[in-house]
Amino acid sequence: MSDPQSIATRLQRLSADDNFVQWMGVELVDVRVGHVEIQMTVREDHLNFRGWAQGGLLFSFADTAFGLASNSHQHESVGIDAHIAFLSGVRLGDVLIATATEVSRTKRKGVYRVDVTRKVDGVLIVTFTGTVLVTGKIWDQPTD
């Protein structure tokens, strides 16, 4: 199952099955092998006590793009390491775009970079890098 439509279908299913992703309001924008673009709009329940988007929300948003991009391949992947840099704040109503790009992938590991930008002006909000362990399990393979 590696054609573009089946990959998009799988990632849509993974997103739909993730209650936290649904709570954040994440939408898939672009899906290709090793590449995902998602977006979300910052709501009032995403804000911290200072009126800015919660740092954990921004991490989770970037992590979602990372997880989806790394699972766009035939074999399931699980995150084993992540780093984030918060570069700019985000306010109520801001629309965010997370673009995950595969940097390197072998049979055992993959490295991904995620940039989160504000849609209206393209300002870089977050940079995130993550490493996955590629499992031996093949997506959508029937089980006995």
N, C-alpha and C positions, 0 to 999 in steps of 0.2 A: 504494500500500500504506500507508494511513493509518488504518485502523480499529484499535481498541484491541488486538484479538487479534493482528493482524499486526505491530503495533509490539512487543508483548511477545515474539512469536516471534523477530523480528529481533534484539532486544536479548539474548534468551536465547542465540541463535546466536553473537552477537558475544562474549558472555561465555565461552561454551563453547570458542570458538576462540582464546582468550587464555590461554596457559599461565600467565602471571604471576597473572592474576585467579583462575585455578583453584588455583594454589599458595596464594594468600592465603585461600582458602575463602569467597569472596564468594558470597552468595545474593541473587537478586532478590526483593524484597518487594512493591514497588508500581511500576507503570510506567504513565505517561500521557504525552501529548505535552508536552515541556518539563519533565517532572518524573520523577524516579526515586528510589526508596528501596531501599537495599541493606543487608545486614548481614553481619557476620563475627564469629567468636570468636577472641580473641587466644590463640595457641598458644606453646609454649615456643620454637619456632624463629622466632618474631616478636620476641623480646626482645633488648635490647641488653645490654652488659656490666654494666649497673646493675640489670637485672631489670625494666626498663620497656619498653613497646612501642617499637620502633625508629621514629624520626621519619620515615624514608623509607617505612616501612610505612603510617603515618598519611597521608602525602602521597599515596601510591599508592592507598590506599582512597578518599580524597576525589576524587582524579583519575579513578578508575574511575566514580564516580557522575556526575561532570562529563561525561566522555566519553559515557556511555550516555544521559544526558539530552539532550545536544546532538545526538546521533544518533537521537533519537526522531522527528525530522522527516523529510520526504521527501528532502531533500538531505543528503549526507554532510558532516560538519564535522570540522575538525582544530584542535586546540588551538594557540594562538599566544602565550598569556600566562597565568600563574597566580601567585597569591599565597596564602600560608597563614599563619595565626597558631595556634601551639600554646598552648592555654589550661590544660590539665590533663593529668596523666599517666594512663597506662593500664597495667594489670597483667595477668598471666596469667589466663585464664579470662573476662576482661571481654568482653561481647557489645557490639559497636559498631553503631550505625545511622548511615548517611550518607544525608542527604536533600538532593538536588540540585533546585534550583528555577530556572527561567528568569527572569531579570531583564529582559532586553531581547533582541530578535532582529529583524534586518532581513534583506534578501536577501544581505548580504555578511558580517555579523558577528553574534555572539550573546554575551551575557554571562550567566553562571550563578553562583549562590551555593550553596555546599555547607556544611551544618552536620553535624558528626560528634558524636554524643552517646553516652553510655553508657546502654544499654537499662535497666538495673536502677533507675537514679535520675534519668535525664534530664540529667545533668551535661554541659555543653557542653565538648567536648574540643578541637575544631578548628573554625576558620572558614576557608573557602577561597573565593576568587573566581577565575574563569577566563573567558577570552575565546576564542572560536573563530572561525575563518574558515569561512564556509559555501561549500562548493565547488559547482561546477556539476553534479557527478555525482549522479544520482538513485539511491537505494537500490533494489536488486532489479530494476533495469531490465535487460532482456536486452541482451547485447553481441553485436555482429556478428562 
